[in-house]
Amino acid sequence: ATRRVYHEKQVMALCGVHALNALLQAPIFNEVDLSEIARSLDKRERDLMAQGGLTTPEFLNFVAEDSQNVSNDGNFSVSVLCEALQVYNLQAVRWSSGQGEPNTLNAFICNRQQHWFTVRRLLGRWYDLNSLRAR
């Protein structure tokens, strides 16, 4: 039996959704799921900032800004993607060149020019599962 590689095409700015689903090899997450995670992170961050005082310039500037976890067009922060992975007991680890041998790992979620994409090893072969690619 031949296993098909799961790949999603880009829709709006939902590359974070597509990158997670490519990593997990199934249509697990959607924009609503990640938006709920972003809202939860926003609340936790707001509560943490409020501990320093509700009238501090830092708190007032923070609450005046839009969410740092999701943009208006649906681009999600690295924090949202990490929280989503934790649902499946997976942990994102920051990796950079010179930090070890990448061939010992199974997948990467990468960000380039505000675009999330996954590079994943499946059946002993590496695949670029970028949602901007046709396949």
C-alpha positions in Angstrom: 0.0 0.0 0.0 1.4 3.4 -1.0 0.9 6.2 1.5 0.0 9.5 0.1 1.7 12.6 1.4 -0.8 15.1 2.9 -0.5 18.6 1.5 -2.7 21.7 1.7 -2.8 24.6 -0.8 -2.6 28.1 0.6 -5.9 29.8 1.5 -5.8 33.5 2.5 -2.9 33.9 5.1 -3.7 30.7 6.9 -0.2 29.2 6.3 0.1 28.4 10.0 -2.9 26.1 9.7 -1.5 24.5 6.6 2.0 24.0 8.2 0.5 22.3 11.2 -1.7 20.0 9.2 1.2 19.2 6.9 3.3 18.3 9.9 0.6 16.1 11.4 -0.3 14.7 7.9 -4.1 15.2 8.3 -6.6 18.1 8.3 -6.5 18.4 12.1 -6.6 22.2 12.7 -8.6 25.0 11.1 -8.5 28.8 11.5 -11.2 28.7 14.3 -9.0 26.3 16.4 -6.0 28.5 16.1 -8.0 31.7 16.6 -9.3 30.2 19.9 -5.7 29.5 20.9 -4.6 33.0 20.0 -7.5 34.5 22.1 -6.4 32.4 25.0 -2.8 33.5 24.7 -4.0 37.1 24.4 -5.9 36.8 27.6 -3.0 35.2 29.5 -0.6 37.9 28.2 -3.1 40.7 29.2 -3.5 39.2 32.7 0.2 39.0 33.1 0.7 42.6 31.9 -2.0 43.7 34.3 -0.1 42.4 37.3 2.3 45.3 36.8 -0.6 47.8 37.2 -3.6 48.7 35.0 -2.5 52.3 34.6 1.2 51.8 33.6 2.2 53.1 30.2 3.3 49.5 29.3 -0.1 48.0 30.1 -2.0 50.8 28.3 0.2 50.5 25.2 -0.2 46.7 25.3 -4.1 46.8 25.4 -4.2 49.5 22.7 -2.4 47.2 20.3 -4.0 44.5 18.2 -3.3 40.9 19.0 0.3 39.8 18.7 -0.9 36.2 18.2 -3.0 36.6 15.1 -3.1 39.2 12.4 -6.3 40.5 10.8 -5.6 38.4 7.7 -5.2 35.1 9.8 -1.4 34.8 10.1 -0.7 33.2 13.5 2.3 33.6 15.8 4.9 31.0 16.7 3.3 30.9 20.2 0.0 29.8 18.7 1.6 27.1 16.6 3.5 25.8 19.7 0.3 25.7 21.8 -1.5 23.8 19.0 1.3 21.2 18.9 1.0 20.7 22.7 -2.5 19.4 22.2 -0.9 16.3 20.6 1.9 16.2 23.2 4.4 17.5 20.6 6.9 20.2 21.4 8.4 22.8 19.1 12.1 23.2 19.6 14.0 26.2 18.2 16.7 24.9 16.0 19.5 26.8 14.1 22.3 25.6 11.9 25.4 24.5 13.9 23.1 23.1 16.6 23.4 19.5 15.6 22.6 17.3 12.7 19.2 18.1 11.1 19.0 14.6 9.6 18.3 13.2 13.1 15.0 15.1 13.2 11.7 14.3 11.4 10.2 17.7 10.7 10.7 21.4 10.7 8.1 24.2 10.8 9.8 27.2 9.1 9.0 30.8 8.8 10.3 32.9 5.9 9.1 36.4 5.1 6.0 35.9 7.4 5.1 32.6 5.8 4.9 29.3 7.7 5.7 26.0 5.9 6.7 22.5 6.9 9.6 20.4 5.7 8.9 16.8 6.8 10.5 13.4 6.5 8.1 10.7 5.5 9.0 7.1 4.6 12.7 8.0 4.7 12.3 10.9 2.2 12.2 14.7 2.8 9.2 16.7 1.5 8.8 20.4 1.2 5.1 20.8 2.2 4.9 24.5 1.5 1.3 25.5 1.0 2.3 28.0 -1.8 3.6 25.1 -3.9 1.3 23.2 -6.2 2.2 19.9 -4.7 
